[in-house]
Amino acid sequence: MLSITAFLAAAMQCAASIHPSTALDVARVESGLNPYAIAEIVPRSRRTSGDNPVISHQPASQEKAEQIIRRLMAQGRRYSVGLMQITSTNFRHYKVTASDLLDPCTNLSIFERILSDCYQRGGSLKRALSCYYSGNFRTGQQPEAAFSGTSYVQRIGYIAASPSYTVPSTQEDESTASPSLKTVPATNMYRPRVIWPGSVVRGVPEKLRKKIIATSQLSALSARRDISNSLSTYEEEQ
């Protein structure tokens, strides 16, 4: 299991256009921060009333994860893999394999592409989360009996913004303006464009609130080193 510190370092490097707090909340629900997590999707024809449609596997090493993947492929099962649980039906479109997605950075980069597309088409974080979960803007907002009557967006911890003032602060209004209408200072033109929703799933973790995070200063090498150290510790503890 990745530590929160290692995950945030990886998220800011490998999925820079997604707010790190949103990425963290999705990862907690999808995989429990286990980069080797696999969810086996049980075919409808094999389910009985009351059965959970998903069987969760939490292998402690890449080797064990590879064994499960080979079995599922041999059985022709659909499944999802890794930190952000990328579904096997997406592999061909994004030109990746299940083994590729056991790498946290690769997994996060595909998550970024999927969620960004959902957000741009859906127009809100709530709809984007539903889209990421189910491929449409509705299912993820509906209660599910298999999950104690909660919806996916509820399990993520999404809380809709509820402003206290009829007229918002100028800073708040500016932060929620359409990116296409903002003027970008010349000094900022070299910075990567970051698409962070105006409201996030939960508040930014306390450590992140105390300082400004400059994602461009985080090297890929340092992010991968943190991930590698965290994974090594996790495998040794199992």
Stockholm file with secondary structure:
# STOCKHOLM 1.0

chainA/1-238         MLSITAFLAAAMQCAASIHPSTALDVARVESGLNPYAIAEIVPRSRRTSGDNPVISHQPASQEKAEQIIRRLMAQGRRYSVGLMQITSTNFRHYKVTASDLLDPCTNLSIFERILSDCYQRGGSLKRALSCYYSGNFRTGQQPEAAFSGTSYVQRIGYIAASPSYTVPSTQEDESTASPSLKTVPATNMYRPRVIWPGSVVRGVPEKLRKKIIATSQLSALSARRDISNSLSTYEEEQ
#=GR chainA/1-238 SS CCCHHHHHHHHHHHSTTSCHHHHHHHHHHHTTTCTTCEEEECCGGGCCTTCCSEEEECCSSHHHHHHHHHHHHHHTCEEEETTTTEEGGGHHHHTCCTTGGGSHHHHHHHHHHHHHHHHHHHSSHHHHHHHHHHSSSSGGGSCBGGGTTBCHHHHHTCCCCCCSSSSCCHHHHHHTSCGGGSCCCGGGTTSCCCCCCSSCSSCCCHHHHTSCCCGGGSCHHHHHHHHHHHHHHHHHHC
#=GC SS_cons         CCCHHHHHHHHHHHSTTSCHHHHHHHHHHHTTTCTTCEEEECCGGGCCTTCCSEEEECCSSHHHHHHHHHHHHHHTCEEEETTTTEEGGGHHHHTCCTTGGGSHHHHHHHHHHHHHHHHHHHSSHHHHHHHHHHSSSSGGGSCBGGGTTBCHHHHHTCCCCCCSSSSCCHHHHHHTSCGGGSCCCGGGTTSCCCCCCSSCSSCCCHHHHTSCCCGGGSCHHHHHHHHHHHHHHHHHHC
//
